[in-house]
Amino acid sequence: MDSIVEPRKPMREMSDSDWKRQIAELGEDEGYYEPLGPAHAALFADRGPVLLVSFESRGAIRSRGEGQMPLGYAVAETADHSSLTLISDRDTWFRDPAVYAFFDRLVDDGFFEDFDRVVFYGAGPCGYAAAAFSVVAPGATVIAIQPQATLEPRLTGWDDRFTEMRRLCFTDRYGFAPDMLEGVGKAYVLFDPAVTLDAMHAALMARPWVELLACFGAGSTVERMLTDLDVLETMLTQACAGSFDAMAFWRLYRSRRISGRYLRHRLAHLEGAGRTYLAAMLCRNVLRRINAPRFRARLGPLEAALAAKAT
């Protein structure tokens, strides 16, 4: 009698341990999966001469809808590129000797020399890691969203968002992200200048080979905004093809003009700042271009407020 094979659970229904086991099996099928100490792991898929290196947290991956696959893995798979995904169990900034040793070994083995193009990607703490570890692949392209330059208190003590992480050492190997970018071909740092602390970190990373891309209106969730606009994967695909630059980004970012989330964020910002006239202008502009009941509903009170001020 044939044994009955139970159907595998969808990834979204798996426990974290089962999900990790599934990712490990995927690595065994396509390249390798390697735990790096208790909090990190590396997933490599060997497909082609272009390599996308992404730094991602398990929580972010598991929030990515049905498939719950790492973003870098999914983007690279679509274009038949190779991918190397560094996964953290939580926000660690990848400050772990086991991670350093892993990249040291790749360099010693000439791993990155086997690829025609290498792209590093990450956001937030993972953006820091993408910048910091890009030094292992001279000439690489880096896309870092809202990265921290360092959390070393002597340099960035003004950033009070991650005070509990100051016990991590940012002064040893792969430490100060701006210095680690010196060998890249081009780096792109994305941030909203209205988020003061993100802008200060971005300023620390300013170099001739670093392009600062100001994502006005994105707030503190730039990666989410780019995902909602359906342009993040396109950016990474273009970077892997060697066609991403500042002009390509601005063309993609124009789609925010029809993004409900972006427009609502701008309206709330203007009203919160007491900019009634500009808020009314925004509503009028939006209503000329798209059907937006929420903006139509807000325009009447805004115009009434302006009329009351005029009398």
C-alpha positions, -999 to 999 in steps of 0.1 A, spaced: 0 0 0 14 34 -10 22 57 19 1 89 20 21 121 17 5 149 35 3 182 15 28 208 26 14 238 45 14 272 28 44 292 39 22 317 56 8 290 79 42 277 90 58 283 123 92 301 122 110 268 127 91 251 98 97 282 77 134 281 84 134 244 75 117 252 42 142 279 34 171 255 42 156 229 18 153 256 -9 190 264 -4 200 227 -7 181 225 -40 195 257 -56 229 263 -40 233 262 -3 218 273 30 242 281 59 234 291 94 258 319 106 257 317 144 224 318 163 208 348 147 218 348 110 218 326 79 228 328 43 207 315 14 225 312 -20 208 304 -53 233 297 -82 217 307 -115 237 331 -136 266 356 -139 247 384 -121 245 383 -83 219 401 -62 230 403 -25 202 413 -2 201 417 36 167 410 50 151 402 84 129 372 89 100 393 100 101 414 69 103 383 47 74 367 64 53 398 59 57 396 22 24 380 13 16 345 2 50 333 -9 71 346 20 103 344 0 131 368 4 128 399 -18 163 395 -33 157 358 -40 123 365 -57 137 394 -79 167 374 -90 147 343 -97 124 362 -121 154 374 -142 174 341 -138 201 358 -117 220 344 -88 211 356 -54 227 356 -20 203 365 9 216 372 44 187 367 68 186 379 104 162 367 130 157 403 142 172 438 136 209 431 143 226 453 118 244 420 110 270 429 136 281 394 142 316 378 139 300 348 122 288 371 95 322 387 92 338 353 89 314 343 62 322 372 40 359 368 47 357 333 34 338 344 3 366 369 -4 393 343 1 375 319 -22 372 346 -50 334 341 -48 325 376 -61 350 375 -89 329 348 -106 301 373 -113 299 399 -141 278 423 -119 271 424 -82 243 444 -66 238 449 -28 204 458 -14 189 465 21 166 488 40 170 503 75 194 482 95 197 459 65 205 490 44 234 497 68 246 461 62 243 464 24 265 494 25 290 480 51 295 446 35 297 459 -1 334 464 4 339 427 -3 329 432 -40 347 462 -55 328 478 -83 294 466 -70 262 487 -71 245 494 -38 209 504 -32 204 513 5 171 526 18 172 547 50 205 532 61 223 541 93 259 551 88 268 537 122 253 535 157 286 543 174 275 568 201 305 590 197 295 597 161 257 593 160 247 599 197 220 622 183 200 592 170 179 581 199 158 555 180 181 525 187 196 533 220 193 496 231 216 486 202 245 508 213 260 479 230 268 465 196 303 472 183 305 494 152 342 502 154 357 468 144 355 451 110 329 462 84 320 489 109 316 525 95 293 521 64 304 553 46 340 541 46 330 506 33 314 522 3 347 536 -11 353 507 -35 318 505 -50 310 514 -86 279 535 -75 258 536 -44 223 550 -41 210 561 -7 172 567 -5 156 587 23 130 613 30 147 646 39 117 654 62 128 626 85 157 644 101 176 615 116 175 596 83 187 627 65 216 631 90 228 595 84 225 601 46 246 632 49 274 611 66 274 588 36 277 616 10 307 608 -13 313 615 -51 303 579 -58 272 580 -36 240 594 -50 216 607 -24 180 602 -37 155 623 -17 122 605 -16 100 635 -6 67 625 10 77 589 18 82 595 55 98 569 76 86 540 55 104 545 22 107 508 14 70 503 20 62 533 -2 83 520 -31 67 486 -27 32 501 -27 41 520 -59 52 487 -74 87 501 -83 110 485 -58 114 452 -77 118 472 -109 147 492 -94 165 460 -83 159 445 -117 173 475 -134 203 476 -111 210 439 -120 208 448 -157 232 478 -152 205 503 -162 196 519 -129 206 554 -122 192 586 -106 172 594 -138 157 559 -138 147 563 -102 129 597 -108 110 583 -137 98 554 -115 91 576 -85 67 598 -106 41 571 -101 36 585 -66 14 612 -82 -14 586 -85 -6 567 -53 -35 571 -28 -12 564 2 14 590 -9 -12 616 -16 -30 611 17 4 614 35 11 647 18 -24 660 26 -21 650 62 13 667 64 1 700 49 -30 701 71 -10 692 102 14 721 94 -15 745 90 -8 750 53 -45 752 44 -40 769 10 -15 743 -2 -37 715 11 -66 729 -10 -43 732 -40 -33 696 -36 -69 684 -34 -77 704 -66 -47 689 -84 -55 654 -74 -92 657 -84 -82 670 -119 -62 638 -124 -79 610 -106 -112 600 -89 -104 605 -52 -136 608 -30 -115 615 1 -99 645 -15 -132 657 -28 -146 654 7 -117 674 22 -117 702 -4 -150 717 7 -139 723 44 -106 735 32 -121 761 9 -145 771 36 -116 777 60 -99 798 34 -130 818 27 -134 824 65 -99 837 67 -105 861 38 -134 878 55 
